[in-house]
Amino acid sequence: MTSALLLAGFCAAMTAVAVGRLLAGDELTPYQGGIALLVLGITLLAGSWSAIRMGWSTETGRALLGASGVAVAVVGAVLLARYWGAATDGARDPTR
């Protein structure tokens, strides 16, 4: 098992945590959606790296996985940047 595959597995677990927190929250905010999308984009990029290192899929499949990872991560980053000041109830405060 390569380090790229371990990274992809860890990122998938963090995506599950981010989506779980998003769904468990009382109030869905674009900021929280941005976090979930950014983590999902990083997971797709790690999966793309794993596919390249392990020789999985075709070149087209790996390119689509990488491109979708970049697109999802950019959308998540834009949501985070756009709604940074609008985060409520301590959404940005890790102590709450």
SEZAZA-354512 format. One record per atom (N, C-alpha, C): y, z, x; residue number from 1. Coordinates in steps of 0.1 Angstrom, whole numbers, plus 5000, padded with zeros to 4 digits. Each point is the difference from the previous one (the first is absolute). Example, Ala and Ser with C-alpha at 12.3 -4.5 7.8 and 13.67 -1.06 7.14 Angstrom:
<dopas>
py=4943 pz=5078 px=5132 pos=1;
py=5012 pz=5000 px=4991 pos=1;
py=5012 pz=5000 px=5009 pos=1;
py=5011 pz=4993 px=4996 pos=2;
py=5011 pz=5000 px=5009 pos=2;
py=5011 pz=5008 px=4992 pos=2;
</dopas>
This chain:
<dopas>
py=4988 pz=5000 px=5009 pos=1;
py=5012 pz=5000 px=4991 pos=1;
py=5012 pz=5000 px=5009 pos=1;
py=5009 pz=4991 px=4997 pos=2;
py=5012 pz=4999 px=5009 pos=2;
py=5011 pz=5009 px=4995 pos=2;
py=5010 pz=5002 px=5008 pos=3;
py=5012 pz=5008 px=4996 pos=3;
py=5008 pz=4994 px=4989 pos=3;
py=4999 pz=4987 px=4999 pos=4;
py=5008 pz=4993 px=4989 pos=4;
py=4993 pz=5003 px=4987 pos=4;
py=4987 pz=5001 px=5000 pos=5;
py=4993 pz=5003 px=4987 pos=5;
py=5002 pz=5015 px=4996 pos=5;
py=5001 pz=5009 px=5010 pos=6;
py=5003 pz=5014 px=4997 pos=6;
py=5014 pz=5001 px=4995 pos=6;
py=5010 pz=4993 px=5006 pos=7;
py=5013 pz=5000 px=4995 pos=7;
py=5001 pz=4995 px=4985 pos=7;
py=4993 pz=4989 px=4998 pos=8;
py=5000 pz=4995 px=4986 pos=8;
py=4994 pz=5010 px=4990 pos=8;
py=4990 pz=5007 px=5004 pos=9;
py=4994 pz=5010 px=4991 pos=9;
py=5010 pz=5012 px=4998 pos=9;
py=5006 pz=5004 px=5010 pos=10;
py=5010 pz=5011 px=4999 pos=10;
py=5012 pz=4995 px=4991 pos=10;
py=5004 pz=4988 px=5002 pos=11;
py=5011 pz=4995 px=4992 pos=11;
py=4996 pz=4999 px=4985 pos=11;
py=4987 pz=4996 px=4998 pos=12;
py=4995 pz=4999 px=4986 pos=12;
py=5000 pz=5014 px=4993 pos=12;
py=4997 pz=5010 px=5008 pos=13;
py=5000 pz=5014 px=4995 pos=13;
py=5014 pz=5004 px=4996 pos=13;
py=5010 pz=4997 px=5009 pos=14;
py=5014 pz=5003 px=4997 pos=14;
py=5005 pz=4992 px=4989 pos=14;
py=4996 pz=4988 px=4998 pos=15;
py=5004 pz=4992 px=4988 pos=15;
py=4995 pz=5007 px=4987 pos=15;
py=4987 pz=5005 px=5001 pos=16;
py=4995 pz=5007 px=4988 pos=16;
py=5008 pz=5013 px=4997 pos=16;
py=5004 pz=5007 px=5010 pos=17;
py=5008 pz=5012 px=4998 pos=17;
py=5014 pz=4996 px=4994 pos=17;
py=5006 pz=4989 px=5006 pos=18;
py=5013 pz=4996 px=4995 pos=18;
py=5000 pz=4995 px=4985 pos=18;
py=4989 pz=4993 px=4997 pos=19;
py=4999 pz=4995 px=4986 pos=19;
py=4997 pz=5012 px=4991 pos=19;
py=4991 pz=5009 px=5005 pos=20;
py=4997 pz=5012 px=4992 pos=20;
py=5012 pz=5008 px=4997 pos=20;
py=5009 pz=5002 px=5010 pos=21;
py=5012 pz=5008 px=4998 pos=21;
py=5010 pz=4992 px=4990 pos=21;
py=4999 pz=4987 px=5001 pos=22;
py=5009 pz=4992 px=4991 pos=22;
py=4995 pz=5001 px=4986 pos=22;
py=4987 pz=5000 px=4998 pos=23;
py=4995 pz=5001 px=4986 pos=23;
py=5000 pz=5014 px=4995 pos=23;
py=4999 pz=5010 px=5008 pos=24;
py=5000 pz=5014 px=4996 pos=24;
py=5014 pz=5005 px=4997 pos=24;
py=5011 pz=4994 px=5005 pos=25;
py=5013 pz=5004 px=4998 pos=25;
py=5005 pz=4999 px=4985 pos=25;
py=5009 pz=5009 px=4997 pos=26;
py=5005 pz=5000 px=4986 pos=26;
py=5009 pz=4989 px=4998 pos=26;
py=5008 pz=4996 px=5010 pos=27;
py=5010 pz=4990 px=4998 pos=27;
py=4998 pz=4990 px=5011 pos=27;
py=4997 pz=4987 px=4997 pos=28;
py=4998 pz=4990 px=5009 pos=28;
py=5013 pz=4995 px=5005 pos=28;
py=5002 pz=4999 px=5013 pos=29;
py=5013 pz=4995 px=5005 pos=29;
py=4997 pz=4988 px=5009 pos=29;
py=5010 pz=4991 px=5001 pos=30;
py=4999 pz=4989 px=5009 pos=30;
py=4998 pz=5005 px=5015 pos=30;
py=5005 pz=5011 px=5003 pos=31;
py=4999 pz=5005 px=5014 pos=31;
py=4985 pz=5003 px=5003 pos=31;
py=4993 pz=5007 px=4990 pos=32;
py=4986 pz=5003 px=5002 pos=32;
py=4992 pz=4987 px=5000 pos=32;
py=5004 pz=4991 px=4992 pos=33;
py=4993 pz=4987 px=5000 pos=33;
py=5001 pz=4993 px=5013 pos=33;
py=5012 pz=5001 px=5006 pos=34;
py=5002 pz=4994 px=5014 pos=34;
py=4991 pz=5006 px=5010 pos=34;
py=4998 pz=5013 px=4999 pos=35;
py=4991 pz=5007 px=5010 pos=35;
py=4986 pz=4995 px=4998 pos=35;
py=4996 pz=4999 px=4988 pos=36;
py=4986 pz=4995 px=4998 pos=36;
py=4998 pz=4985 px=5004 pos=36;
py=5010 pz=4992 px=4998 pos=37;
py=5000 pz=4986 px=5004 pos=37;
py=5000 pz=4999 px=5015 pos=37;
py=5008 pz=5008 px=5007 pos=38;
py=5001 pz=4999 px=5014 pos=38;
py=4987 pz=5004 px=5007 pos=38;
py=4994 pz=5011 px=4994 pos=39;
py=4987 pz=5004 px=5006 pos=39;
py=4989 pz=4990 px=4997 pos=39;
py=5000 pz=4994 px=4988 pos=40;
py=4991 pz=4989 px=4997 pos=40;
py=5002 pz=4988 px=5009 pos=40;
py=5012 pz=4997 px=5003 pos=41;
py=5003 pz=4988 px=5010 pos=41;
py=4994 pz=5003 px=5014 pos=41;
py=5002 pz=5013 px=5004 pos=42;
py=4995 pz=5003 px=5013 pos=42;
py=4985 pz=5000 px=5000 pos=42;
py=4994 pz=5004 px=4989 pos=43;
py=4985 pz=4999 px=4999 pos=43;
py=4995 pz=4986 px=5001 pos=43;
py=5007 pz=4991 px=4993 pos=44;
py=4996 pz=4986 px=5000 pos=44;
py=5002 pz=4994 px=5014 pos=44;
py=5010 pz=5004 px=5007 pos=45;
py=5002 pz=4995 px=5014 pos=45;
py=4989 pz=5006 px=5009 pos=45;
py=4997 pz=5012 px=4998 pos=46;
py=4989 pz=5006 px=5008 pos=46;
py=4986 pz=4993 px=4997 pos=46;
py=4998 pz=4997 px=4987 pos=47;
py=4989 pz=4992 px=4997 pos=47;
py=5000 pz=4986 px=5006 pos=47;
py=5011 pz=4994 px=5001 pos=48;
py=5001 pz=4987 px=5006 pos=48;
py=4997 pz=5001 px=5015 pos=48;
py=5005 pz=5011 px=5006 pos=49;
py=4997 pz=5002 px=5014 pos=49;
py=4985 pz=5002 px=5002 pos=49;
py=4994 pz=5008 px=4991 pos=50;
py=4985 pz=5002 px=5001 pos=50;
py=4993 pz=4987 px=4998 pos=50;
py=5004 pz=4992 px=4991 pos=51;
py=4993 pz=4987 px=4997 pos=51;
py=5001 pz=4991 px=5013 pos=51;
py=5012 pz=5000 px=5006 pos=52;
py=5001 pz=4992 px=5013 pos=52;
py=4991 pz=5005 px=5011 pos=52;
py=5000 pz=5013 px=5002 pos=53;
py=4992 pz=5006 px=5010 pos=53;
py=4985 pz=4999 px=4998 pos=53;
py=4996 pz=5001 px=4987 pos=54;
py=4986 pz=5000 px=4997 pos=54;
py=4995 pz=4986 px=4997 pos=54;
py=5009 pz=4990 px=4999 pos=55;
py=4996 pz=4986 px=4997 pos=55;
py=4996 pz=4998 px=4985 pos=55;
py=5005 pz=5008 px=4991 pos=56;
py=4997 pz=4999 px=4986 pos=56;
py=5008 pz=4989 px=4994 pos=56;
py=4996 pz=4994 px=4990 pos=57;
py=5007 pz=4990 px=4992 pos=57;
py=5004 pz=4987 px=5008 pos=57;
py=5007 pz=4992 px=4994 pos=58;
py=5004 pz=4988 px=5007 pos=58;
py=5015 pz=5002 px=5005 pos=58;
py=5004 pz=4991 px=5007 pos=59;
py=5014 pz=5001 px=5005 pos=59;
py=5010 pz=5000 px=4988 pos=59;
py=4997 pz=4992 px=4990 pos=60;
py=5009 pz=5000 px=4988 pos=60;
py=5000 pz=5013 px=4993 pos=60;
py=4988 pz=5006 px=4999 pos=61;
py=4999 pz=5013 px=4993 pos=61;
py=5007 pz=5011 px=5008 pos=61;
py=4999 pz=5000 px=5013 pos=62;
py=5007 pz=5010 px=5008 pos=62;
py=5015 pz=4998 px=4999 pos=62;
py=5004 pz=4987 px=5000 pos=63;
py=5015 pz=4998 px=4999 pos=63;
py=5005 pz=5004 px=4987 pos=63;
py=4993 pz=4998 px=4989 pos=64;
py=5004 pz=5004 px=4987 pos=64;
py=5001 pz=5016 px=4999 pos=64;
py=4990 pz=5006 px=5006 pos=65;
py=5000 pz=5015 px=5000 pos=65;
py=5012 pz=5005 px=5008 pos=65;
py=5002 pz=4994 px=5011 pos=66;
py=5012 pz=5004 px=5008 pos=66;
py=5013 pz=4998 px=4993 pos=66;
py=5001 pz=4988 px=4994 pos=67;
py=5013 pz=4996 px=4993 pos=67;
py=5002 pz=5009 px=4988 pos=67;
py=4989 pz=5003 px=4993 pos=68;
py=5002 pz=5009 px=4988 pos=68;
py=5004 pz=5014 px=5004 pos=68;
py=4994 pz=5004 px=5012 pos=69;
py=5004 pz=5013 px=5005 pos=69;
py=5015 pz=5001 px=5004 pos=69;
py=5005 pz=4990 px=5006 pos=70;
py=5014 pz=4999 px=5004 pos=70;
py=5008 pz=5000 px=4987 pos=70;
py=4997 pz=4992 px=4990 pos=71;
py=5008 pz=4999 px=4988 pos=71;
py=5000 pz=5013 px=4993 pos=71;
py=4989 pz=5007 px=4998 pos=72;
py=4999 pz=5012 px=4993 pos=72;
py=5008 pz=5011 px=5007 pos=72;
py=4999 pz=5001 px=5013 pos=73;
py=5007 pz=5009 px=5008 pos=73;
py=5015 pz=4998 px=5000 pos=73;
py=5004 pz=4988 px=5000 pos=74;
py=5015 pz=4997 px=4999 pos=74;
py=5005 pz=5004 px=4986 pos=74;
py=4993 pz=4997 px=4989 pos=75;
py=5004 pz=5004 px=4987 pos=75;
py=5001 pz=5016 px=4999 pos=75;
py=4990 pz=5006 px=5006 pos=76;
py=5001 pz=5015 px=5000 pos=76;
py=5011 pz=5005 px=5008 pos=76;
py=5003 pz=4994 px=5011 pos=77;
py=5011 pz=5005 px=5009 pos=77;
py=5014 pz=4997 px=4993 pos=77;
py=5001 pz=4989 px=4993 pos=78;
py=5012 pz=4997 px=4992 pos=78;
py=5002 pz=5010 px=4989 pos=78;
py=4989 pz=5004 px=4993 pos=79;
py=5002 pz=5010 px=4990 pos=79;
py=5004 pz=5013 px=5005 pos=79;
py=4994 pz=5004 px=5012 pos=80;
py=5004 pz=5013 px=5006 pos=80;
py=5015 pz=4999 px=5004 pos=80;
py=5004 pz=4990 px=5006 pos=81;
py=5014 pz=4999 px=5005 pos=81;
py=5009 pz=5000 px=4988 pos=81;
py=4997 pz=4992 px=4989 pos=82;
py=5009 pz=4999 px=4989 pos=82;
py=5001 pz=5013 px=4992 pos=82;
py=4989 pz=5008 px=4999 pos=83;
py=5001 pz=5012 px=4991 pos=83;
py=4999 pz=5013 px=5009 pos=83;
py=5004 pz=4999 px=5012 pos=84;
py=4999 pz=5011 px=5009 pos=84;
py=5009 pz=5012 px=4995 pos=84;
py=5012 pz=4997 px=4995 pos=85;
py=5008 pz=5011 px=4995 pos=85;
py=4997 pz=5004 px=4986 pos=85;
py=4992 pz=4993 px=4993 pos=86;
py=4997 pz=5003 px=4986 pos=86;
py=4987 pz=5008 px=4999 pos=86;
py=4994 pz=5004 px=5011 pos=87;
py=4988 pz=5008 px=4999 pos=87;
py=5004 pz=5013 px=4994 pos=87;
py=4992 pz=5005 px=4990 pos=88;
py=5003 pz=5012 px=4993 pos=88;
py=4989 pz=5010 px=5002 pos=88;
py=5003 pz=5012 px=4996 pos=89;
py=4990 pz=5012 px=5000 pos=89;
py=4994 pz=5001 px=5014 pos=89;
py=5007 pz=4998 px=5010 pos=90;
py=4995 pz=5003 px=5014 pos=90;
py=4990 pz=4990 px=5004 pos=90;
py=5000 pz=4988 px=4995 pos=91;
py=4990 pz=4990 px=5003 pos=91;
py=5000 pz=4996 px=5015 pos=91;
py=5012 pz=5002 px=5007 pos=92;
py=5000 pz=4998 px=5014 pos=92;
py=4999 pz=5013 px=5008 pos=92;
py=4999 pz=5011 px=4993 pos=93;
py=4999 pz=5013 px=5007 pos=93;
py=4986 pz=5004 px=5002 pos=93;
py=4994 pz=5000 px=5012 pos=94;
py=4986 pz=5003 px=5002 pos=94;
py=4997 pz=5015 px=4997 pos=94;
py=5010 pz=5008 px=4999 pos=95;
py=4997 pz=5015 px=4998 pos=95;
py=4998 pz=5003 px=4985 pos=95;
py=5002 pz=4991 px=4991 pos=96;
py=4998 pz=5002 px=4986 pos=96;
py=4987 pz=4995 px=4996 pos=96;
</dopas>
